[in-house]
Amino acid sequence: MVPRSRAHFPKNSGEWSRTCFLEKRGNGGFALYDLLFSEGGNTVTGQYQHSIDAKGRLFIPAKLREELGDTFYVTISMTDRCLTAYSEAGWEKLTEQFDSLPYTKARKAARLIYANAAKCEPDAQGRILLPQKLRDYAELKKDVVVVGVSKRAEIWNAETWNKLESTELESDDLASIAEALGI
């Protein structure tokens, strides 16, 4: 693929970039790829251990609130038994990606993601209310770990996260991914 054109334009709080690629196909035809992605913006990082209180509220550390913004969305993960938190810009991008897919491909996942989403605005103490349905899905009882994962955060049952992290740190997957990234 060769870049065909590149345009930058501001969108909300971050810079966005659109890159179009034109790829020549083996059958003599061409395919056009139009990619929209965020440039800059906040990268969500870190690992934070917290507890859910009796009312189902979870404290979100100031650093994560800064990275996710004043309003963010929490929903079920598409890949793991945890919750995923998206900034407003990340949520908009996810929505655009779902909207770009054919309805027949996106409908099942979109139903689950959006039906189980909660719009969150931390209170004065930095807490968000996690609906019972979401807590049940991710098996969140009391102790949780909030993990920054690039442009989103994940909320895990602490015991599940500790096992997963231990297993993944001992596997060769990290080395193979580093090799694929060229680092």
N, CA and C of each residue as an Amber inpcrd file, in Angstrom:
protein
   549
   0.8340000  -1.1740000   0.0000000   0.0000000   0.0000000   0.0000000
   0.8780000   1.2360000   0.0000000   0.4200000   2.2480000  -0.6940000
   1.1470000   3.5020000  -0.7890000   0.2110000   4.6230000  -0.3600000
   0.6720000   5.5650000   0.5080000  -0.2150000   6.6630000   0.8870000
  -0.6570000   7.4460000  -0.3430000  -1.9380000   7.6610000  -0.4480000
  -2.4910000   8.4110000  -1.5800000  -2.6640000   9.8840000  -1.1930000
  -3.1750000  10.1150000   0.0180000  -3.3260000  11.4780000   0.4940000
  -3.3740000  11.4560000   2.0120000  -3.1160000  12.6040000   2.6130000
  -3.1280000  12.6880000   4.0660000  -3.6520000  14.0620000   4.4380000
  -4.6450000  14.1190000   5.3190000  -5.2080000  15.3950000   5.7470000
  -5.3310000  15.4090000   7.2580000  -5.0640000  16.5430000   7.8540000
  -5.1980000  16.6980000   9.3030000  -6.3340000  17.6530000   9.5850000
  -7.1130000  17.3680000  10.6050000  -8.1620000  18.2850000  11.0020000
  -8.4360000  18.1050000  12.4840000  -8.7640000  19.2060000  13.1820000
  -9.0480000  19.1020000  14.6100000 -10.4290000  18.5020000  14.8330000
 -10.5500000  17.7140000  15.8670000 -11.8470000  17.1660000  16.2340000
 -11.8840000  17.0880000  17.7530000 -12.7630000  17.8420000  18.3550000
 -12.8920000  17.9140000  19.8060000 -11.5600000  18.2820000  20.4420000
 -11.0970000  17.4580000  21.4050000  -9.9200000  17.8480000  22.1750000
  -8.6030000  17.4320000  21.5500000  -8.6080000  16.5580000  20.5720000
  -7.3510000  16.0720000  20.0130000  -7.2830000  16.2850000  18.5190000
  -6.1210000  16.1150000  17.9640000  -5.9500000  16.1890000  16.5170000
  -6.2840000  14.8230000  15.9220000  -6.9490000  14.8390000  14.8170000
  -7.2790000  13.6100000  14.1090000  -6.6280000  13.6680000  12.7530000
  -6.3470000  12.5220000  12.2120000  -5.7230000  12.4670000  10.9060000
  -6.4820000  11.4590000  10.0450000  -6.6000000  11.7930000   8.7810000
  -7.2110000  10.8660000   7.8360000  -6.1570000  10.5410000   6.8030000
  -5.9320000   9.2630000   6.5880000  -4.9830000   8.8120000   5.5800000
  -5.7020000   7.8780000   4.6270000  -5.5350000   8.1350000   3.3590000
  -6.1290000   7.2670000   2.3430000  -5.0080000   6.4770000   1.6710000
  -5.2360000   5.1920000   1.4830000  -4.2750000   4.3360000   0.8110000
  -4.9450000   3.7250000  -0.4060000  -4.2030000   3.6340000  -1.4660000
  -4.6750000   2.9720000  -2.6640000  -3.8060000   1.7420000  -2.8520000
  -4.4150000   0.5840000  -2.8940000  -3.6680000  -0.6660000  -3.0250000
  -4.0230000  -1.3340000  -4.3490000  -2.9980000  -1.7130000  -5.0940000
  -3.2330000  -2.4180000  -6.3490000  -3.4640000  -3.8890000  -6.0350000
  -4.5290000  -4.4290000  -6.5830000  -4.8890000  -5.8210000  -6.3620000
  -4.2710000  -6.7020000  -7.4380000  -4.1360000  -7.9860000  -7.1400000
  -3.5710000  -8.9480000  -8.0800000  -4.3780000  -9.0810000  -9.3600000
  -5.6770000  -8.8200000  -9.2760000  -6.5280000  -8.9580000 -10.4580000
  -6.5270000  -7.7000000 -11.3230000  -5.6440000  -6.7460000 -11.0140000
  -5.5570000  -5.5200000 -11.7970000  -6.4090000  -4.3910000 -11.2490000
  -7.2860000  -4.6990000 -10.2960000  -8.1400000  -3.6650000  -9.7050000
  -7.4320000  -2.9450000  -8.5630000  -8.1200000  -2.0150000  -7.9870000
  -7.5800000  -1.2410000  -6.8880000  -8.5540000  -1.2610000  -5.7160000
  -8.0090000  -1.0910000  -4.5010000  -8.8370000  -0.9630000  -3.3040000
  -8.4230000   0.3270000  -2.6050000  -9.3900000   1.0990000  -2.1750000
  -9.1220000   2.3430000  -1.4710000  -9.4330000   2.1390000   0.0080000
  -8.4750000   2.4600000   0.8630000  -8.6530000   2.3810000   2.3060000
  -8.6290000   3.7880000   2.8650000  -9.6230000   4.1460000   3.6130000
  -9.7250000   5.4660000   4.2090000  -9.6920000   5.2710000   5.7190000
  -8.5940000   5.6750000   6.3670000  -8.4030000   5.4430000   7.7860000
  -8.4770000   6.7460000   8.5520000  -9.2410000   6.7500000   9.6380000
  -9.3360000   7.8990000  10.5090000  -8.7830000   7.4810000  11.8580000
  -7.8040000   8.2360000  12.3800000  -7.2490000   7.8750000  13.6710000
  -6.8400000   9.1020000  14.4450000  -6.7650000   8.9350000  15.7470000
  -6.3980000  10.0210000  16.6320000  -4.8930000  10.1930000  16.6490000
  -4.4550000  11.4240000  16.6240000  -3.0410000  11.7190000  16.7670000
  -2.8680000  12.4560000  18.0750000  -1.9430000  12.0190000  18.8490000
  -1.7460000  12.6520000  20.1410000  -2.8560000  12.2190000  21.0730000
  -3.3920000  13.1580000  21.8230000  -4.4120000  12.7960000  22.7890000
  -3.7530000  12.1130000  23.9670000  -4.5590000  11.6780000  24.8720000
  -4.0220000  11.0700000  26.0770000  -3.8760000   9.5720000  25.9220000
  -2.7400000   9.0880000  26.3410000  -2.5220000   7.6560000  26.4050000
  -2.8370000   7.2220000  27.8320000  -3.6420000   6.1970000  27.9580000
  -4.0690000   5.7190000  29.2730000  -3.0620000   4.6760000  29.7400000
  -2.4280000   4.9410000  30.8650000  -1.3760000   4.0620000  31.3740000
  -1.5590000   3.7970000  32.8630000  -0.8080000   2.8250000  33.3580000
  -0.7620000   2.5610000  34.7890000  -1.6330000   1.3950000  35.2140000
  -1.4860000   1.0560000  36.4820000  -2.2290000  -0.0360000  37.0980000
  -2.5920000   0.4260000  38.5080000  -3.8680000   0.3680000  38.8370000
  -4.3550000   0.9280000  40.0940000  -5.2580000  -0.0810000  40.8110000
  -4.9440000  -0.3690000  42.0610000  -5.7600000  -1.2700000  42.8660000
  -6.7270000  -0.4340000  43.7040000  -8.0110000  -0.7630000  43.6070000
  -9.0320000  -0.0530000  44.3740000 -10.1260000  -1.0240000  44.7700000
 -11.0520000  -0.5290000  45.5730000 -12.1840000  -1.3370000  46.0170000
 -13.4850000  -0.6810000  45.5890000 -14.4520000  -1.5180000  45.3010000
 -15.8040000  -1.0390000  45.0140000 -16.5160000  -0.9440000  46.3520000
 -17.1780000   0.1820000  46.6110000 -17.8650000   0.3340000  47.8940000
 -19.2180000  -0.3760000  47.8630000 -19.9210000  -0.3410000  48.9840000
 -21.1930000  -1.0490000  49.1320000 -22.2570000  -0.5490000  48.1530000
 -22.1160000   0.6860000  47.6690000 -23.0900000   1.2490000  46.7280000
 -22.7050000   0.9970000  45.2710000 -21.5970000   0.2770000  45.0290000
 -21.1780000  -0.0310000  43.6620000 -20.3480000   1.0670000  43.0200000
 -19.7650000   1.9400000  43.8490000 -18.9520000   3.0290000  43.3170000
 -17.4780000   2.6490000  43.3390000 -16.7760000   3.0940000  42.2990000
 -15.3510000   2.8300000  42.1580000 -14.6170000   4.1590000  42.0450000
 -13.5760000   4.3290000  42.8550000 -12.7410000   5.5200000  42.7790000
 -11.8490000   5.4240000  41.5470000 -11.8400000   6.4860000  40.7530000
 -10.9740000   6.5650000  39.5740000  -9.8600000   7.5620000  39.9090000
  -8.6090000   7.1220000  39.9220000  -7.4990000   8.0080000  40.2760000
  -7.4460000   9.2610000  39.3900000  -6.9400000  10.3510000  39.9600000
  -6.8720000  11.6360000  39.2500000  -6.1520000  11.5010000  37.9070000
  -5.0670000  10.7350000  37.8660000  -4.3180000  10.5600000  36.6090000
  -5.2030000   9.9230000  35.5350000  -5.9720000   8.9130000  35.9030000
  -6.8730000   8.2790000  34.9270000  -8.0120000   9.2090000  34.5370000
  -8.5320000   9.9630000  35.4930000  -9.5970000  10.9280000  35.1630000
  -9.0760000  11.9580000  34.1660000  -7.8290000  12.3670000  34.3290000
  -7.2200000  13.3140000  33.4000000  -7.0870000  12.6820000  32.0160000
  -6.6780000  11.4230000  31.9750000  -6.4700000  10.7360000  30.6970000
  -7.7880000  10.4030000  29.9960000  -8.8170000  10.0210000  30.7720000
 -10.1060000   9.6410000  30.1860000 -11.0250000  10.8390000  29.9580000
 -10.8290000  11.9130000  30.7050000 -11.6680000  13.0980000  30.5550000
 -12.7660000  13.1530000  31.6040000 -13.5230000  14.2520000  31.5800000
 -14.5810000  14.4800000  32.5720000 -15.7460000  13.5150000  32.4090000
 -15.9790000  13.0710000  31.2070000 -17.0450000  12.1210000  30.9060000
 -16.4310000  10.9890000  30.0940000 -16.7500000   9.7630000  30.4790000
 -16.2650000   8.6130000  29.7210000 -17.3070000   7.5060000  29.7790000
 -17.0910000   6.4750000  28.9840000 -18.0580000   5.3930000  28.8500000
 -17.4410000   4.0790000  29.3080000 -18.2010000   3.3100000  30.0820000
 -17.7610000   1.9930000  30.5390000 -18.7360000   0.9680000  29.9900000
 -18.1910000  -0.0900000  29.4060000 -19.0140000  -1.1580000  28.8450000
 -18.2780000  -2.4860000  28.9840000 -18.9160000  -3.5450000  28.5190000
 -18.2750000  -4.8570000  28.5670000 -17.1450000  -4.9070000  27.5520000
 -16.1340000  -5.6890000  27.8550000 -15.0170000  -5.8600000  26.9260000
 -15.4530000  -6.7770000  25.7850000 -14.9080000  -6.5300000  24.6130000
 -15.2080000  -7.3890000  23.4640000 -14.3390000  -8.6430000  23.4570000
 -13.3110000  -8.6930000  24.3060000 -12.3730000  -9.8120000  24.2400000
 -12.1480000 -10.5360000  25.5620000 -12.3890000  -9.8860000  26.6940000
 -12.0950000 -10.4940000  27.9890000 -13.2490000 -10.2920000  28.9580000
 -13.1830000 -10.9800000  30.0780000 -14.2200000 -10.8710000  31.1060000
 -13.8710000  -9.7020000  32.0420000 -13.8560000  -8.4950000  31.4700000
 -13.5780000  -7.2790000  32.2180000 -14.4330000  -6.1710000  31.6280000
 -14.3160000  -4.9810000  32.1700000 -15.0060000  -3.8200000  31.6270000
 -13.9880000  -2.9420000  30.9140000 -14.4460000  -2.2050000  29.9260000
 -13.5800000  -1.3060000  29.1860000 -14.1250000   0.1080000  29.3140000
 -13.2270000   1.0620000  29.5980000 -13.6020000   2.4690000  29.7100000
 -12.9820000   3.2420000  28.5500000 -13.8140000   4.0180000  27.8720000
 -13.3840000   4.8190000  26.7250000 -13.6020000   6.2950000  27.0120000
 -12.6560000   7.1410000  26.6250000 -12.8650000   8.5860000  26.6740000
 -13.9950000   8.9210000  25.6940000 -14.5050000  10.1390000  25.7600000
 -15.5430000  10.5290000  24.8020000 -15.0370000  10.4230000  23.3670000
 -13.7970000  10.8520000  23.1310000 -13.2350000  10.7640000  21.7710000
 -13.0850000   9.3030000  21.3540000 -12.6500000   8.4560000  22.2720000
 -12.5230000   7.0290000  21.9780000 -13.8690000   6.3820000  21.6960000
 -14.8950000   6.8020000  22.4400000 -16.2470000   6.2830000  22.2450000
 -16.7860000   6.7050000  20.8770000 -16.5320000   7.9610000  20.5090000
 -16.9580000   8.4450000  19.1930000 -16.2710000   7.6550000  18.0800000
 -14.9850000   7.3780000  18.2590000 -14.2420000   6.6220000  17.2480000
 -14.7900000   5.1930000  17.1480000 -15.0740000   4.5710000  18.2940000
 -15.6480000   3.2300000  18.2890000 -16.9930000   3.2360000  17.5620000
 -17.8020000   4.2540000  17.8220000 -19.0980000   4.3760000  17.1600000
 -18.9250000   4.5150000  15.6540000 -17.9610000   5.3420000  15.2340000
 -17.6950000   5.5050000  13.7960000 -17.2560000   4.1830000  13.1740000
 -16.4430000   3.4270000  13.9060000 -15.9840000   2.1420000  13.3750000
 -17.1440000   1.1660000  13.2380000 -18.0300000   1.1090000  14.2390000
 -19.2090000   0.2430000  14.1320000 -20.0930000   0.6970000  12.9740000
 -20.2870000   2.0140000  12.8540000 -21.1460000   2.5410000  11.7940000
 -20.5880000   2.2650000  10.4010000 -19.2720000   2.0980000  10.2880000
 -18.6730000   1.8530000   8.9810000 -18.8080000   0.3930000   8.5420000
 -19.1370000  -0.4920000   9.4770000 -19.2890000  -1.9100000   9.1390000
 -20.6780000  -2.1890000   8.5830000 -20.8000000  -3.2070000   7.7540000
 -22.1380000  -3.6050000   7.3180000 -22.9750000  -3.9990000   8.5380000
 -24.2380000  -3.6500000   8.5100000 -25.1320000  -3.9130000   9.6420000
 -25.1030000  -5.3780000  10.0680000 -25.0760000  -6.2800000   9.1000000
 -25.0980000  -7.7040000   9.4290000 -23.8680000  -8.1460000  10.2050000
 -22.7260000  -7.4700000  10.0130000 -21.5080000  -7.8120000  10.7500000
 -21.4750000  -7.1780000  12.1350000 -22.0010000  -5.9740000  12.2480000
 -21.8380000  -5.1950000  13.4790000 -22.9710000  -5.3520000  14.4830000
 -24.1410000  -5.7970000  14.0550000 -25.3170000  -5.6940000  14.9130000
 -25.2030000  -6.4360000  16.2360000 -24.7010000  -7.6680000  16.2450000
 -24.6450000  -8.4260000  17.4950000 -23.6960000  -7.7870000  18.4960000
 -22.4880000  -7.4630000  18.0530000 -21.5170000  -6.8360000  18.9590000
 -22.0010000  -5.4540000  19.3830000 -22.5150000  -4.6760000  18.4390000
 -22.9780000  -3.3270000  18.7620000 -24.1030000  -3.3690000  19.7850000
 -25.0280000  -4.2990000  19.6300000 -26.1210000  -4.4150000  20.6110000
 -25.5710000  -4.6270000  22.0090000 -24.6370000  -5.5590000  22.1270000
 -24.0880000  -5.8660000  23.4500000 -23.2690000  -4.7130000  24.0220000
 -22.4370000  -4.1020000  23.1900000 -21.5760000  -3.0140000  23.6480000
 -22.4110000  -1.8170000  24.0950000 -23.3530000  -1.3840000  23.2690000
 -24.1230000  -0.1800000  23.5720000 -25.2170000  -0.4290000  24.6080000
 -25.8300000  -1.5940000  24.5920000 -26.8700000  -1.8950000  25.5840000
 -26.2890000  -1.9850000  26.9920000 -25.0200000  -2.3420000  27.0870000
 -24.3860000  -2.4990000  28.3930000 -23.4500000  -1.3440000  28.7430000
 -23.5540000  -0.2430000  28.0390000 -22.6770000   0.9060000  28.2910000
 -23.2720000   1.8210000  29.3540000 -22.3830000   2.4110000  30.1310000
 -22.7730000   3.4060000  31.1250000 -21.9540000   4.6670000  30.8850000
 -22.6350000   5.7920000  30.7630000 -21.9500000   7.0780000  30.6460000
 -21.5700000   7.4970000  32.0620000 -20.2920000   7.7330000  32.2900000
 -19.7990000   7.9980000  33.6390000 -19.2220000   9.4000000  33.7690000
 -19.6040000  10.0630000  34.8310000 -19.0460000  11.3580000  35.1990000
 -18.6690000  11.2560000  36.6700000 -17.3780000  11.2260000  36.9820000
 -16.9710000  11.0740000  38.3820000 -17.5730000  12.1580000  39.2720000
 -17.9530000  11.7540000  40.4910000 -18.4800000  12.7100000  41.4570000
 -17.3340000  13.5380000  42.0460000 -17.6350000  14.3700000  43.0210000
 -16.6280000  15.2630000  43.6010000 -15.4730000  14.4980000  44.2450000
 -15.7070000  13.2500000  44.6490000 -14.6560000  12.4170000  45.2430000
 -13.9430000  11.5490000  44.2140000 -14.2910000  11.6970000  42.9340000
 -13.6340000  10.9350000  41.8740000 -14.1790000   9.5290000  41.6940000
 -15.4040000   9.2870000  42.1630000 -15.9990000   7.9470000  42.0630000
 -17.0120000   7.8890000  40.9310000 -17.1190000   6.6980000  40.3260000
 -18.1740000   6.4350000  39.3360000 -19.0230000   5.2880000  39.8410000
 -20.2670000   5.2800000  39.4340000 -21.1660000   4.1830000  39.7840000
 -21.1150000   3.1480000  38.6700000 -20.7490000   1.9210000  39.0280000
 -20.7490000   0.8210000  38.0620000 -22.0590000   0.0630000  38.2250000
 -22.9010000   0.0390000  37.1980000 -24.1680000  -0.6800000  37.3120000
 -23.9500000  -2.1520000  37.6920000 -24.9070000  -2.7040000  38.4400000
 -24.8020000  -4.0840000  38.9090000 -24.5730000  -5.0610000  37.7630000
 -25.2510000  -4.8560000  36.6510000 -25.1110000  -5.7600000  35.5070000
 -23.6610000  -5.8110000  35.0120000 -23.0020000  -4.6610000  34.9630000
 -21.6030000  -4.6240000  34.5380000 -20.7000000  -5.2740000  35.5770000
 -20.9640000  -5.0160000  36.8520000 -20.1630000  -5.6440000  37.9150000
 -20.3030000  -7.1620000  37.8520000 -21.5150000  -7.6430000  37.6060000
 -21.7380000  -9.0920000  37.5080000 -20.9900000  -9.6830000  36.3200000
 -21.0460000  -9.0040000  35.1670000 -20.3760000  -9.4970000  33.9640000
 -18.8840000  -9.7030000  34.2080000 -18.2440000  -8.7210000  34.8350000
 -16.7910000  -8.7760000  35.0470000 -16.4230000  -9.4170000  36.3830000
 -17.4240000  -9.9460000  37.0850000 -17.2190000 -10.6030000  38.3830000
 -16.4940000  -9.6810000  39.3680000 -16.9300000  -8.4160000  39.3860000
 -16.3400000  -7.4250000  40.2860000 -17.1070000  -7.4390000  41.6030000
 -16.4470000  -7.8680000  42.6380000 -17.0710000  -7.9320000  43.9690000
 -16.6040000  -6.7480000  44.8060000 -15.3460000  -6.7590000  45.2060000
 -14.8020000  -5.6930000  46.0360000 -13.4790000  -5.1740000  45.4820000
 -12.4710000  -6.0290000  45.4330000 -11.1440000  -5.6060000  44.9880000
 -11.0400000  -5.6630000  43.4720000 -10.6340000  -4.5280000  42.8890000
 -10.5020000  -4.4410000  41.4350000  -9.1560000  -3.8190000  41.0810000
  -8.7630000  -4.0190000  39.8290000  -7.5750000  -3.3890000  39.2810000
  -8.0160000  -2.6490000  38.0240000  -7.6330000  -1.3750000  37.9500000
  -7.9010000  -0.5740000  36.7610000  -6.5780000  -0.4600000  36.0220000
  -6.5690000  -0.8650000  34.7540000  -5.3500000  -0.9520000  33.9620000
  -5.4630000  -0.0380000  32.7460000  -4.4550000   0.8000000  32.5360000
  -4.4130000   1.6230000  31.3370000  -3.9210000   0.7960000  30.1640000
  -4.6440000   0.8690000  29.0410000  -4.2950000   0.0940000  27.8520000
  -4.3780000   1.0080000  26.6270000  -3.3660000   1.8390000  26.4390000
  -3.2510000   2.7280000  25.2940000  -4.3440000   3.7980000  25.2930000
  -5.3950000   3.6240000  24.5310000  -6.4510000   4.6370000  24.4170000
  -7.7020000   4.2890000  25.2270000  -7.5740000   3.3090000  26.1230000
  -8.7180000   2.9190000  26.9480000  -8.1940000   2.3870000  28.2790000
  -9.1150000   2.1450000  29.1920000  -8.7640000   1.5140000  30.4650000
  -9.6120000   0.2580000  30.6100000  -9.0920000  -0.7090000  31.3430000
  -9.8460000  -1.9290000  31.6330000 -10.0120000  -2.0400000  33.1430000
 -11.1720000  -2.5390000  33.5510000 -11.4790000  -2.7220000  34.9700000
 -11.6430000  -4.2140000  35.2070000 -10.7600000  -4.7780000  36.0360000
 -10.6760000  -6.2180000  36.2460000 -10.9600000  -6.6040000  37.6930000
 -11.5120000  -7.7910000  37.8690000 -11.5290000  -8.4410000  39.1750000
 -10.0640000  -8.6250000  39.5410000  -9.6610000  -8.2140000  40.7510000
  -8.2380000  -8.2180000  41.1320000  -7.6210000  -9.6070000  41.0240000
  -8.3280000 -10.6310000  41.4830000  -7.7730000 -11.9900000  41.4340000
  -7.5830000 -12.4500000  39.9890000  -8.5710000 -12.1820000  39.1460000
  -8.4810000 -12.5500000  37.7280000  -7.3160000 -11.8270000  37.0610000
  -7.1760000 -10.5140000  37.3310000  -6.0830000  -9.7540000  36.7400000
  -4.7240000 -10.2970000  37.1810000  -4.5660000 -10.5690000  38.4750000
  -3.2780000 -11.0460000  38.9790000  -2.8710000 -12.3600000  38.3130000
  -3.8240000 -13.2660000  38.1200000  -3.5290000 -14.5310000  37.4340000
  -3.1570000 -14.2750000  35.9710000  -3.9300000 -13.4380000  35.3070000
  -3.6860000 -13.1350000  33.8990000  -2.3270000 -12.4690000  33.7150000
  -2.0300000 -11.4800000  34.5340000  -0.7570000 -10.7750000  34.4180000
   0.4050000 -11.7250000  34.6560000   0.2860000 -12.5790000  35.6570000
   1.3470000 -13.5370000  35.9650000   1.5820000 -14.4800000  34.7900000
   0.5110000 -14.9890000  34.2160000   0.6070000 -15.9050000  33.0740000
   1.2110000 -15.2020000  31.8590000   0.7460000 -13.9800000  31.5730000
   1.2240000 -13.2730000  30.3910000   2.6710000 -12.8200000  30.5250000
   3.1080000 -12.5120000  31.7470000   4.5000000 -12.1130000  31.9520000
   5.4560000 -13.2780000  31.7370000   4.9660000 -14.5100000  31.9280000
   5.8060000 -15.6920000  31.7700000   5.7670000 -16.2710000  30.3630000
   4.8760000 -15.7690000  29.5150000   4.7650000 -16.3380000  28.1670000
   5.7340000 -15.6670000  27.2050000   5.8800000 -16.2680000  26.0380000
   6.7380000 -15.7150000  24.9900000   5.9800000 -14.7350000  24.1020000
   4.6750000 -14.5260000  24.3870000   3.8640000 -13.6450000  23.5620000
   4.4220000 -12.2330000  23.5040000   4.8970000 -11.7180000  24.6350000
   5.4190000 -10.3540000  24.6820000   6.6190000 -10.1910000  23.7600000
   7.4940000 -11.1770000  23.7520000   8.6790000 -11.1240000  22.8910000
   8.2820000 -11.1640000  21.4140000   7.3120000 -11.9920000  21.0740000
   6.9030000 -12.0860000  19.6680000   6.2010000 -10.8020000  19.2170000
   5.4640000 -10.1640000  20.1040000   4.8000000  -8.9030000  19.7530000
   5.8640000  -7.8050000  19.5880000   6.8420000  -7.7890000  20.4860000
   7.9370000  -6.8040000  20.3690000   8.6670000  -6.9740000  19.0370000
   8.8840000  -8.2100000  18.6540000   9.5530000  -8.4830000  17.3760000
   8.7020000  -7.9770000  16.2070000   7.3960000  -8.2260000  16.2760000
   6.4950000  -7.7670000  15.2060000   6.4720000  -6.2470000  15.1170000
   6.6160000  -5.5610000  16.2590000   6.6330000  -4.1030000  16.2860000
   7.9930000  -3.5420000  15.9140000   9.0050000  -4.3860000  15.8360000
  10.3400000  -3.9450000  15.4830000  11.0920000  -3.2880000  16.6350000
  10.7790000  -3.7020000  17.8540000  11.4780000  -3.1300000  19.0220000
  12.2170000  -4.2080000  19.7980000
